[in-house]
Amino acid sequence: MLPAPTVRQWNQARLRIKNVIEGPNTDIDRIITAVLETGTLPATLKAEYPLLARNEIAQRVVAAVRAAIPSFGESQAARKPAQGSRPT
């Protein structure tokens, strides 16, 4: 299970994303949640928000979440086995 981000981290993620794209907090929150759950922007969000389909924008949004919520990157790495290793 992933550690929950703090309110400060969540708000920081919102601000960082809003430096890339504009939108209401509810939409930004959906984006943050999706990135935290999947590690990327799912196709469903990219279809709903065509701007996110642009690779450069998508990368900046994911980077914004990672920068604001550092434990996200650590937990994503912990979930993926090292290259060349076998799951036990």
N, CA, C and O of each residue as an XYZ file, in Angstrom:
352
protein
N       0.837     -1.177      0.000
C       0.000      0.000      0.000
C       0.889      1.250      0.000
O       1.910      1.309      0.686
N       0.477      2.229     -0.776
C       1.250      3.459     -0.887
C       0.972      4.386      0.283
O      -0.159      4.452      0.766
N       1.989      5.106      0.746
C       1.732      6.097      1.798
C       0.918      7.258      1.219
O       1.140      7.682      0.084
N      -0.012      7.754      2.005
C      -0.849      8.865      1.550
C      -0.040     10.157      1.576
O       0.711     10.406      2.520
N      -0.192     10.971      0.548
C       0.506     12.259      0.559
C      -0.110     13.189      1.596
O      -1.292     13.078      1.922
N       0.686     14.086      2.097
C       0.178     15.071      3.048
C      -0.622     16.130      2.290
O      -0.529     16.232      1.066
N      -1.404     16.913      3.025
C      -2.172     17.994      2.413
C      -1.225     18.988      1.740
O      -1.503     19.479      0.646
N      -0.126     19.272      2.392
C       0.859     20.199      1.814
C       1.411     19.660      0.486
O       1.546     20.408     -0.482
N       1.726     18.367      0.446
C       2.233     17.766     -0.786
C       1.170     17.808     -1.891
O       1.472     18.107     -3.046
N      -0.076     17.505     -1.517
C      -1.165     17.510     -2.499
C      -1.345     18.915     -3.083
O      -1.457     19.085     -4.297
N      -1.370     19.912     -2.203
C      -1.522     21.293     -2.669
C      -0.353     21.724     -3.539
O      -0.530     22.458     -4.510
N       0.837     21.266     -3.188
C       2.021     21.575     -3.988
C       1.905     20.929     -5.374
O       2.259     21.538     -6.384
N       1.407     19.700     -5.407
C       1.206     19.031     -6.700
C       0.203     19.804     -7.553
O       0.409     19.983     -8.754
N      -0.880     20.260     -6.930
C      -1.868     21.071     -7.650
C      -1.223     22.309     -8.270
O      -1.411     22.600     -9.451
N      -0.465     23.025     -7.455
C       0.177     24.254     -7.938
C       1.146     23.969     -9.083
O       1.180     24.693    -10.078
N       1.924     22.914     -8.927
C       2.903     22.578     -9.972
C       2.214     22.196    -11.280
O       2.670     22.562    -12.363
N       1.111     21.454    -11.166
C       0.369     21.076    -12.380
C      -0.255     22.310    -13.015
O      -0.271     22.446    -14.238
N      -0.770     23.213    -12.178
C      -1.390     24.426    -12.707
C      -0.371     25.356    -13.365
O      -0.754     26.268    -14.096
N       0.902     25.140    -13.119
C       1.940     25.867    -13.846
C       2.119     25.307    -15.257
O       2.729     25.943    -16.117
N       1.574     24.098    -15.482
C       1.673     23.450    -16.786
C       0.353     23.588    -17.555
O       0.350     23.955    -18.730
N      -0.760     23.292    -16.887
C      -2.087     23.363    -17.504
C      -3.038     24.067    -16.552
O      -2.785     24.148    -15.350
N      -4.113     24.567    -17.091
C      -5.127     25.209    -16.261
C      -6.289     24.245    -16.063
O      -6.555     23.386    -16.903
N      -6.970     24.403    -14.941
C      -8.155     23.596    -14.700
C      -8.615     23.733    -13.270
O      -7.858     24.169    -12.402
N      -9.870     23.356    -13.023
C     -10.377     23.410    -11.656
C      -9.731     22.326    -10.785
O      -9.241     21.313    -11.284
N      -9.745     22.566     -9.489
C      -9.124     21.619     -8.563
C      -9.659     20.202     -8.719
O      -8.902     19.242     -8.579
N     -10.949     20.053     -9.006
C     -11.500     18.695     -9.142
C     -10.832     17.944    -10.291
O     -10.534     16.756    -10.164
N     -10.595     18.624    -11.409
C      -9.918     17.979    -12.535
C      -8.458     17.700    -12.206
O      -7.938     16.628    -12.516
N      -7.808     18.659    -11.583
C      -6.397     18.476    -11.212
C      -6.266     17.322    -10.211
O      -5.326     16.530    -10.290
N      -7.208     17.232     -9.275
C      -7.185     16.134     -8.299
C      -7.324     14.775     -8.982
O      -6.673     13.809     -8.585
N      -8.168     14.702    -10.003
C      -8.306     13.441    -10.753
C      -6.997     13.069    -11.431
O      -6.617     11.899    -11.477
N      -6.317     14.071    -11.953
C      -5.035     13.827    -12.618
C      -4.007     13.335    -11.601
O      -3.293     12.364    -11.856
N      -3.931     14.007    -10.448
C      -2.973     13.598     -9.411
C      -3.254     12.163     -8.978
O      -2.340     11.344     -8.885
N      -4.518     11.867     -8.714
C      -4.891     10.519     -8.272
C      -4.499      9.482     -9.315
O      -3.955      8.432     -8.971
N      -4.769      9.764    -10.574
C      -4.428      8.815    -11.637
C      -2.926      8.588    -11.714
O      -2.473      7.452    -11.854
N      -2.163      9.652    -11.624
C      -0.699      9.514    -11.689
C      -0.190      8.717    -10.484
O       0.689      7.868    -10.634
N      -0.725      8.976     -9.310
C      -0.295      8.237     -8.124
C      -0.655      6.760     -8.223
O       0.107      5.906     -7.771
N      -1.801      6.454     -8.807
C      -2.240      5.060     -8.900
C      -1.560      4.285    -10.013
O      -1.273      3.098     -9.857
N      -1.299      4.944    -11.139
C      -0.779      4.221    -12.303
C       0.667      4.545    -12.644
O       1.317      3.795    -13.372
N       1.180      5.669    -12.119
C       2.540      6.068    -12.447
C       2.634      6.862    -13.734
O       3.716      7.305    -14.121
N       1.508      7.042    -14.395
C       1.475      7.777    -15.656
C       0.083      8.358    -15.840
O      -0.765      8.251    -14.955
N      -0.146      8.965    -16.980
C      -1.478      9.473    -17.304
C      -2.201      8.434    -18.153
O      -1.760      8.131    -19.261
N      -3.298      7.887    -17.651
C      -4.023      6.862    -18.402
C      -4.652      7.428    -19.682
O      -4.905      8.627    -19.792
N      -4.890      6.548    -20.626
C      -5.491      6.939    -21.907
C      -6.858      7.591    -21.718
O      -7.237      8.466    -22.498
N      -7.596      7.180    -20.700
C      -8.919      7.763    -20.463
C      -8.810      9.257    -20.159
O      -9.610     10.051    -20.653
N      -7.830      9.637    -19.353
C      -7.639     11.061    -19.058
C      -7.122     11.808    -20.278
O      -7.509     12.951    -20.523
N      -6.259     11.172    -21.031
C      -5.733     11.819    -22.239
C      -6.847     12.054    -23.245
O      -6.839     13.053    -23.963
N      -7.811     11.133    -23.299
C      -8.945     11.312    -24.211
C      -9.866     12.424    -23.714
O     -10.414     13.189    -24.508
N     -10.030     12.504    -22.410
C     -10.901     13.521    -21.834
C     -10.275     14.915    -21.881
O     -10.973     15.914    -22.052
N      -8.960     14.969    -21.728
C      -8.219     16.231    -21.746
C      -7.164     16.135    -22.856
O      -6.029     15.738    -22.591
N      -7.521     16.492    -24.086
C      -6.612     16.308    -25.223
C      -5.231     16.943    -25.041
O      -4.254     16.459    -25.611
N      -5.139     17.999    -24.267
C      -3.837     18.620    -24.031
C      -2.866     17.622    -23.386
O      -1.662     17.670    -23.636
N      -3.400     16.720    -22.558
C      -2.555     15.724    -21.896
C      -2.033     14.663    -22.861
O      -1.101     13.928    -22.534
N      -2.626     14.583    -24.039
C      -2.146     13.613    -25.032
C      -0.811     14.044    -25.645
O      -0.103     13.235    -26.246
N      -0.479     15.319    -25.485
C       0.829     15.791    -25.962
C       1.899     15.272    -25.013
O       1.845     15.519    -23.808
N       2.858     14.558    -25.556
C       3.875     13.884    -24.743
C       4.615     14.839    -23.813
O       4.839     14.516    -22.646
N       4.991     15.993    -24.309
C       5.736     16.957    -23.483
C       4.902     17.408    -22.279
O       5.413     17.499    -21.163
N       3.629     17.687    -22.510
C       2.738     18.124    -21.427
C       2.549     16.987    -20.424
O       2.615     17.203    -19.214
N       2.317     15.787    -20.928
C       2.114     14.631    -20.046
C       3.334     14.406    -19.154
O       3.196     14.156    -17.956
N       4.517     14.496    -19.736
C       5.747     14.303    -18.960
C       5.897     15.372    -17.886
O       6.318     15.080    -16.767
N       5.554     16.611    -18.227
C       5.663     17.700    -17.254
C       4.664     17.524    -16.112
O       4.981     17.821    -14.960
N       3.469     17.046    -16.421
C       2.456     16.821    -15.378
C       2.902     15.699    -14.441
O       2.813     15.841    -13.222
N       3.373     14.605    -14.991
C       3.849     13.497    -14.158
C       5.049     13.950    -13.325
O       5.148     13.605    -12.148
N       5.947     14.709    -13.917
C       7.107     15.229    -13.181
C       6.664     16.160    -12.054
O       7.276     16.176    -10.987
N       5.611     16.928    -12.284
C       5.094     17.827    -11.247
C       4.601     17.031    -10.036
O       4.845     17.415     -8.892
N       3.917     15.936    -10.293
C       3.434     15.091     -9.185
C       4.621     14.471     -8.454
O       4.654     14.452     -7.223
N       5.586     13.967     -9.204
C       6.763     13.349     -8.580
C       7.553     14.349     -7.739
O       8.060     14.004     -6.671
N       7.656     15.573     -8.216
C       8.407     16.595     -7.482
C       7.678     16.993     -6.201
O       8.308     17.240     -5.172
N       6.372     17.052     -6.268
C       5.590     17.488     -5.102
C       5.401     16.383     -4.081
O       5.283     16.646     -2.884
N       5.373     15.139     -4.556
C       5.138     14.005     -3.661
C       6.291     13.021     -3.844
O       6.156     12.032     -4.565
N       7.428     13.289     -3.190
C       8.627     12.468     -3.396
C       8.424     10.984     -3.079
O       9.042     10.130     -3.715
N       7.576     10.671     -2.115
C       7.361      9.263     -1.761
C       6.719      8.509     -2.916
O       6.789      7.281     -2.964
N       6.088      9.231     -3.857
C       5.486      8.604     -5.028
C       6.540      7.875     -5.850
O       6.360      6.710     -6.205
N       7.627      8.551     -6.149
C       8.690      7.946     -6.945
C       9.308      6.745     -6.259
O       9.621      5.748     -6.908
N       9.485      6.835     -4.955
C      10.057      5.725     -4.192
C       9.120      4.530     -4.210
O       9.563      3.397     -4.398
N       7.829      4.771     -4.016
C       6.876      3.670     -3.964
C       6.725      3.030     -5.338
O       6.530      1.818     -5.428
N       6.810      3.820     -6.416
C       6.740      3.263     -7.760
C       7.941      2.347     -8.006
O       7.791      1.271     -8.584
N       9.117      2.766     -7.574
C      10.321      1.949     -7.761
C      10.228      0.662     -6.955
O      10.687     -0.389     -7.403
N       9.640      0.741     -5.778
C       9.519     -0.439     -4.929
C       8.565     -1.461     -5.523
O       8.712     -2.658     -5.277
N       7.588     -1.007     -6.300
C       6.612     -1.915     -6.878
C       7.156     -2.662     -8.082
O       6.669     -3.744     -8.407
N       8.165     -2.100     -8.756
C       8.707     -2.718     -9.957
C       9.958     -3.510     -9.601
O      10.853     -2.981     -8.943
N      10.034     -4.769    -10.026
C      11.258     -5.534     -9.775
C      12.411     -4.963    -10.587
O      12.213     -4.411    -11.669
N      13.603     -5.101    -10.055
C      14.790     -4.615    -10.755
C      14.936     -5.367    -12.075
O      14.571     -6.538    -12.177
N      15.465     -4.691    -13.067
C      15.619     -5.302    -14.373
C      16.537     -6.507    -14.273
O      17.609     -6.444    -13.671
N      16.099     -7.603    -14.873
C      16.896     -8.818    -14.829
C      16.629     -9.686    -13.614
O      17.125    -10.810    -13.544
N      15.853     -9.190    -12.651
C      15.548    -10.019    -11.490
C      14.213    -10.700    -11.688
O      13.362    -10.230    -12.443
N      14.043    -11.812    -11.001
C      12.793    -12.545    -11.082
C      11.987    -12.297     -9.814
O      12.550    -12.204     -8.723
N      10.664    -12.191     -9.958
C       9.846    -12.033     -8.750
C       9.923    -13.286     -7.902
O      10.053    -14.395     -8.421
N       9.842    -13.107     -6.615
C       9.925    -14.262     -5.704
C       8.577    -14.690     -5.230
O       8.467    -15.644     -4.461
